[in-house]
Amino acid sequence: MTVVSTGEKDNRGVTNGFDHSTYLPSNDMRVFQVPDEILFGGTWEVPKTTCLLGTRSHALNDYRRLQFLHSVSAPLLLPEVNCISKLLIRRKDFPNINLFSLTIMMHSLTCLESVHIERWSYGNVIYEGAYERCFMSSFNLPQSVKDFSFYQDNNTLYYHRLVGANHVVETMMSGLLSKVAEMAENIAISHAYEAKVIFKHPYAWRFKKLKTLALTSVVLAVCDEHAVNSLLCRVAKAAKEIPKLETLEIWGYKTLYQVPPYDKITSVAIFTYKRLDQFNSCISWKSNSSFKMSEETQAHWNDVADGQDANVSLKYLELDPNVSSIGAIHNHLALMDRILHNTSWAQV
């Protein structure tokens, strides 16, 4: 565990990060990805430097998971800590932290302003179910949080092979958003909350101070023109009600696996809205498939940028049709630093 002081005068400038110096067998850290062949049978000899079937075990070798001893008769409570303002848990360190212990720590960190959590999925039905039950019942955010980032790891081959569709925790995310909506300035939620669900009821939350918002949507990845235009129109209506919005980004990434010879088709789409000043904004659509926004969609986004006096530019960019990973598109994301920690992009 590393604690770094930023030297702020109010004694609230302490970053709490969980980090284990773990040997990584390769520079790009992709050794934990399962070969395509394993999805369709065959054998695979697991190197000693990796864990079984491309995912980390419940506890890493030579390390014991960070957890507290507790009992039902004597619930564990930690003293209130008001000198820590930032919590960062990187993807590679998530398996080393007991989730119950994490929630206990969260309850004691009453002055957190920034929470950035990157999940590493266990790829095991039992562990995933236990995680979701614990997360939904006990995870909490203090109202002081201004920056909230949550990345749900759901794109590994191992995860899709054993667990199937992602068990999203939308109910819990709704509660978290309701709690921090008025104070939040930056929110990034990936693979844990479908964007179309959030914007289905665009006035459910009042984001009075929100400046940046990054979400994921399978609708964009499927790239059905009618569905995408419908979603973007709903997003525009919601964006108009966010007075301080500077950047909004919705992106989708989906890989479809086919029968041997193990061909796969990857669909990627990124929608980005940036407000440049009071009357100037820009919209970009980046994808490896063909799509054009409808006139109705463009009109809705003109309205977001102050209607008739607005100048909204629209750009299209064609991405590589052979994109092999989420990490390969990170340079095309305007909010990439809020979605994942810089070093984590090499792992996804």
C-alpha positions in Angstrom: 0.0 0.0 0.0 1.3 3.4 -0.9 0.3 6.7 0.8 1.4 9.9 -0.9 0.9 13.4 0.4 0.2 16.1 -2.1 1.0 18.8 0.5 -2.3 20.6 0.5 -2.7 23.0 3.4 -6.1 21.6 4.5 -4.6 18.2 5.3 -7.0 16.5 2.9 -4.5 16.0 0.1 -3.6 12.4 0.6 -3.8 9.8 -2.0 -4.4 6.2 -0.9 -3.4 3.7 -3.5 -3.2 -0.1 -3.3 -0.3 -1.5 -5.2 1.6 -4.8 -5.1 4.9 -5.0 -7.0 4.0 -8.1 -9.0 6.2 -9.8 -11.7 4.7 -9.3 -15.1 5.9 -11.8 -17.8 5.7 -9.4 -20.7 5.8 -5.6 -21.3 2.3 -5.4 -22.8 0.8 -7.5 -20.1 -1.4 -9.5 -22.4 -0.2 -12.9 -21.3 -3.4 -13.3 -19.2 -5.6 -13.4 -22.3 -6.9 -16.7 -23.3 -6.0 -18.0 -26.9 -8.9 -18.0 -29.2 -8.6 -21.8 -29.6 -9.6 -22.5 -26.1 -13.1 -21.2 -26.7 -13.7 -24.1 -29.1 -12.0 -27.0 -27.3 -8.4 -28.2 -27.5 -5.7 -28.1 -24.9 -3.5 -25.4 -23.6 -0.5 -25.8 -21.3 -0.5 -23.0 -18.7 2.9 -21.4 -18.2 4.0 -21.2 -14.6 4.1 -17.4 -14.9 0.4 -17.1 -15.5 -2.7 -18.2 -13.7 -5.2 -20.8 -14.9 -7.1 -19.9 -18.0 -6.0 -16.4 -18.3 -7.3 -14.9 -15.0 -5.7 -14.4 -11.7 -6.5 -16.8 -8.9 -8.5 -15.8 -5.9 -5.2 -14.9 -4.1 -1.9 -14.3 -5.8 1.1 -16.5 -4.9 3.3 -15.0 -2.2 0.7 -12.5 -1.2 -2.2 -12.6 1.2 -5.3 -10.7 0.3 -5.9 -7.4 2.2 -8.7 -8.2 4.6 -9.7 -7.6 8.2 -10.8 -10.2 10.8 -14.4 -9.6 12.0 -17.3 -11.4 13.6 -21.0 -11.0 13.5 -21.1 -10.4 17.3 -18.5 -7.6 17.0 -18.7 -5.8 13.7 -15.5 -4.2 12.7 -15.5 -0.4 12.6 -12.5 1.7 11.7 -11.9 5.2 13.0 -13.0 8.1 10.8 -10.1 9.3 8.5 -10.5 12.8 7.1 -7.0 13.3 5.6 -7.4 11.0 2.5 -9.0 12.6 -0.5 -8.2 10.1 -3.3 -8.7 6.4 -3.5 -7.2 4.5 -6.5 -7.4 0.7 -7.0 -5.8 -0.4 -10.3 -7.1 -3.4 -12.2 -4.2 -5.7 -11.5 -4.5 -5.1 -7.7 -8.2 -5.6 -7.4 -8.0 -9.4 -6.7 -5.7 -8.7 -3.7 -8.4 -6.8 -1.8 -11.2 -8.4 0.1 -14.4 -6.6 -1.0 -15.9 -6.6 2.5 -12.7 -5.0 3.9 -12.9 -2.4 1.1 -16.4 -1.4 2.1 -15.3 -1.0 5.7 -12.5 1.3 4.6 -14.8 3.3 2.4 -17.1 4.0 5.4 -14.2 5.4 7.4 -12.9 7.6 4.5 -15.5 10.4 5.0 -13.6 13.1 3.0 -12.9 11.3 -0.2 -13.1 13.5 -3.3 -11.9 11.1 -5.9 -12.6 7.4 -6.2 -11.2 5.3 -9.1 -11.8 1.6 -9.0 -10.9 -0.9 -11.8 -12.3 -4.4 -11.5 -10.5 -7.5 -12.5 -13.2 -10.2 -13.0 -12.6 -13.5 -11.3 -14.1 -15.4 -14.3 -15.8 -17.7 -11.8 -19.5 -17.9 -11.2 -19.2 -18.3 -7.5 -16.7 -15.5 -7.0 -18.7 -13.2 -9.4 -21.9 -13.8 -7.6 -20.4 -13.2 -4.2 -18.8 -10.0 -5.4 -22.1 -8.6 -6.8 -24.0 -9.5 -3.6 -21.4 -7.8 -1.4 -21.0 -4.8 -3.7 -24.7 -4.2 -4.0 -25.4 -4.5 -0.3 -22.5 -2.6 1.2 -20.4 -0.5 -1.2 -20.9 3.2 -0.4 -19.6 6.6 -1.5 -19.4 9.6 0.7 -21.3 12.7 -0.5 -17.9 14.5 -0.7 -16.9 12.6 -3.9 -16.4 14.8 -6.9 -14.7 12.4 -9.2 -16.0 8.8 -9.6 -14.6 6.2 -12.0 -15.6 2.6 -12.1 -14.4 0.1 -14.7 -16.0 -3.3 -14.8 -13.7 -5.9 -16.4 -16.0 -7.9 -18.7 -14.2 -8.2 -22.0 -11.7 -11.0 -21.3 -12.2 -14.2 -23.2 -12.2 -16.2 -19.9 -15.0 -14.1 -18.5 -17.3 -14.6 -21.5 -16.5 -18.3 -21.8 -17.5 -19.2 -18.2 -19.8 -16.5 -17.0 -21.5 -15.4 -20.2 -23.2 -12.1 -20.2 -22.0 -9.5 -17.8 -23.9 -9.3 -14.5 -24.3 -5.6 -14.3 -24.8 -3.9 -11.0 -27.2 -1.2 -12.4 -29.3 -1.0 -9.2 -26.3 -0.2 -7.1 -24.9 2.3 -9.6 -28.2 4.1 -9.6 -28.0 4.5 -5.9 -24.4 5.8 -6.1 -25.2 8.3 -8.8 -28.2 9.6 -6.8 -25.9 10.2 -3.9 -23.1 12.0 -5.6 -25.1 13.7 -8.5 -25.3 17.2 -7.0 -21.5 17.3 -6.1 -20.0 15.2 -8.8 -17.8 17.0 -11.4 -16.4 14.0 -13.3 -18.0 10.5 -13.7 -16.8 7.6 -15.8 -18.6 4.2 -15.6 -17.5 1.4 -18.0 -19.3 -1.9 -18.7 -21.2 -1.7 -15.4 -24.1 0.5 -16.4 -25.6 0.6 -19.9 -25.9 4.2 -21.2 -29.4 3.7 -22.6 -30.6 2.9 -19.1 -29.2 6.1 -17.6 -30.7 8.2 -20.3 -34.1 6.3 -20.3 -35.1 8.7 -17.6 -32.9 11.8 -18.3 -34.2 13.8 -15.4 -33.7 11.2 -12.7 -30.5 12.9 -11.6 -29.7 16.6 -11.4 -26.0 17.0 -12.3 -25.5 20.6 -11.2 -21.7 20.6 -11.3 -20.9 17.8 -13.7 -18.2 18.6 -16.3 -17.3 15.3 -17.8 -19.2 12.1 -18.3 -18.0 8.8 -19.9 -20.2 5.8 -20.3 -20.4 2.6 -22.4 -23.2 1.2 -24.5 -23.6 -2.0 -26.5 -26.0 0.0 -28.7 -23.1 1.8 -30.3 -21.1 -1.4 -30.8 -24.0 -3.1 -32.6 -24.2 0.1 -34.7 -27.8 -0.2 -35.8 -28.5 3.3 -37.3 -32.0 3.7 -35.9 -31.0 2.5 -32.4 -27.9 4.7 -32.3 -29.7 7.8 -33.5 -32.5 7.2 -31.0 -29.9 6.9 -28.1 -28.0 10.0 -29.2 -31.2 12.0 -29.3 -32.0 10.9 -25.7 -28.5 11.7 -24.6 -28.7 15.2 -26.1 -31.9 15.9 -24.2 -30.2 14.9 -21.0 -27.0 16.8 -21.8 -29.0 20.0 -22.2 -30.0 19.7 -18.5 -26.4 19.6 -17.4 -25.4 23.3 -17.2 -21.6 22.9 -16.8 -21.1 19.9 -19.1 -17.8 20.2 -21.0 -17.2 16.7 -22.4 -19.5 13.8 -22.8 -18.3 10.5 -24.3 -20.2 7.2 -25.0 -18.3 4.3 -26.4 -18.9 0.7 -27.3 -16.6 -2.3 -27.9 -17.9 -5.7 -28.8 -16.2 -8.9 -30.1 -18.1 -11.7 -31.8 -16.4 -15.0 -32.0 -17.1 -17.5 -34.8 -16.5 -21.2 -35.3 -13.0 -22.5 -36.3 -10.7 -21.2 -37.7 -11.5 -18.9 -34.7 -12.3 -15.8 -36.7 -13.6 -12.9 -34.7 -15.3 -9.6 -35.6 -14.7 -6.6 -33.5 -17.1 -3.6 -33.5 -16.0 -0.3 -32.1 -17.8 3.1 -31.9 -17.0 6.3 -30.0 -19.3 9.3 -29.7 -17.7 12.5 -28.2 -19.2 15.8 -27.5 -17.0 18.8 -26.5 -18.2 22.2 -25.5 -15.5 24.7 -26.7 -17.2 27.9 -25.5 -20.6 29.4 -25.2 -21.5 29.2 -28.8 -19.0 26.6 -30.2 -19.0 22.9 -29.8 -17.7 19.9 -31.7 -19.1 16.3 -32.1 -17.1 13.4 -33.4 -18.0 9.9 -34.4 -15.3 7.3 -34.6 -16.0 3.8 -35.7 -14.8 0.8 -37.8 -18.2 0.5 -39.5 -20.3 2.9 -41.5 -22.7 5.3 -39.8 -24.1 8.7 -40.3 -26.1 10.8 -37.8 -29.6 11.7 -38.9 -30.6 15.4 -39.3 -32.8 15.0 -36.3 -29.9 13.9 -34.1 -27.7 16.8 -35.3 -30.5 19.2 -34.5 -30.8 17.9 -31.0 -27.1 18.5 -30.4 -27.2 21.9 -31.9 -29.9 22.6 -29.3 -27.5 21.5 -26.5 -25.0 24.1 -27.7 -27.5 27.0 -27.3 -29.7 26.4 -30.3 -29.8 28.8 -33.2 -26.7 30.8 -32.3 -24.6 27.6 -31.9 -21.9 26.5 -34.2 -21.5 22.7 -33.9 -18.9 21.0 -36.0 -19.3 17.3 -36.9 -16.4 15.0 -37.7 -16.3 11.3 -38.7 -13.2 9.1 -38.3 -12.8 5.6 -39.6 -11.0 3.3 -37.1 -9.0 0.2 -37.9 -11.4 -2.7 -38.8 -8.9 -5.1 -37.2 -8.9 -3.7 -33.7 -7.7 -6.4 -31.4 -8.3 -5.0 -27.9 -9.9 -2.2 -26.0 -6.5 -0.9 -25.1 -5.8 -0.3 -28.9 -8.5 2.4 -29.0 -7.6 4.4 -25.9 -5.9 7.2 -27.8 -9.2 7.9 -29.6 -11.0 8.4 -26.3 -11.1 12.0 -25.1 -11.7 10.9 -21.5 -9.3 8.0 -21.5 -7.5 9.1 -18.3 -10.8 9.1 -16.4 -11.9 5.7 -17.7 -8.7 3.8 -16.8 -5.4 4.5 -15.1 -2.7 5.0 -17.8 -0.9 1.7 -17.1 -4.1 -0.3 -17.0 -4.8 0.4 -20.7 -2.1 -2.1 -21.6 -4.0 -4.8 -19.8 -7.4 -4.7 -21.5 
